[in-house]
Amino acid sequence: MKVFIADDSKVIVERLADLLRDIPGVELTGQAGDAPEAMRCIEEKKPDALILDLQMPGGSGLEVLRAIRPDHPALQILVCTNYAYPQYREECLSAGANYFLDKSADFEKIPAILGELIKNFAKSAPAARQT
């Protein structure tokens, strides 16, 4: 499963990259530090999962989510933010996010979530190849 990280914090990106290295079946396919770069790279790299911050230079993660969701309905999107307010949660989930995580409370849940996604991805991949 190819995972892309869109977050402007180098510390968070490094921490996520370390977490991803320990998950069998996960390949970090790239990262972007601002919204325009994230949108461009997602189109180019075609990841299976996206870990998306809400507050980034050049636009918000919510703008990225709204821009990419229509063309990437199968993309698993994990919004991971320090701004885990109920109104952001509602907006992100309504815009198509699959998960909404609080960086300070839920960060360690990411490996388990990706592990589950990999299991589901592996189950659906053979069926997709047969069609």
Helices and strands as residue ranges (DSSP letters): E 2-6, H 10-21, E 27-32, H 35-45, E 49-52, E 55-56, E 59-60, H 61-68, G 69-71, E 76-81, H 86-95, E 99-102, H 103-106, G 107-109, H 110-130
